């Protein structure tokens, strides 16, 4: 689990931006769920589930902005 989180954290910026696009934003939702399980944070698991449901509608914009500014999704991650 922590290997996936490390891989996502170390991914190049262009790949992180691609993962933040509307249809592919589910990758960041899975990242939130896996990170929540790896670090035993229930709030991150719930955020990941919510992100799966609403991510392709509006939350993908938040992910793109966060990735461009901080190089990782900061909101609910």
N, C-alpha and C positions, 0 to 999 in steps of 0.2 A: 504494500500500500504506500509506504513512504517513498518507495522507488518511483512510483508514478507521480507523486507530488513533486519530488526532486526533479524529475524529467520535465514536468510542466514548468517549474520555476526556472530551469536552466535553458528552456527552449528559446530560439532566437525571436526577436521582436516581430519580424514579419509573420512568423508562424502563429504567434499569440494573437496578432490582429486578424489573421485568417480564421482562427478558431472563434473569434468574437463576432463573426458575421452571422446574420439572422438564422440560417438553418444549422450552421455548425456551432452555434452558441451552446448546444447541448454538451459539448466537450467541457466547457467551463462549469456547467451544472454538475457533471460527473466529477470534475475536479473538486468542487465544493463538498460533494458527498464523500468522496474518498478521503479528502483532507479531514473532514469531520470524524470519520471512522478511525483514521490513523491517529489523530490526536484526541480522540474521545470527547468531541464537542458536539452536543446534540443540536445546538443552534445552527451549526454549519450544515449538518445533515438535513435539517428542516429547510434551510435556505436553499440547498441544492435541489430538494424536491420542488419547492416553489419555483425555482429558476427553470426547471424542466417544463413546468406548466405554463409559465408566463415569459420565459426567456426569448422565444422567437417573436413575441408580440412587441414588447417594449424594452425589456431589460438588456437586450443585446447592445443598445445604444450606450447604456451605462458601462458595459464591459469594454467597448471600444474606447471610450473616453478614459477609463481607468488604465487600460493597457498602454495607451499612448502617453499618459502622464506619468504613471508609476511603474510601468512595465509588468504589472500583474493586476488581476481584478481585486480591488480593495473592498468593494461594497458586498457585505454579507459573505466574505470569503475568509 
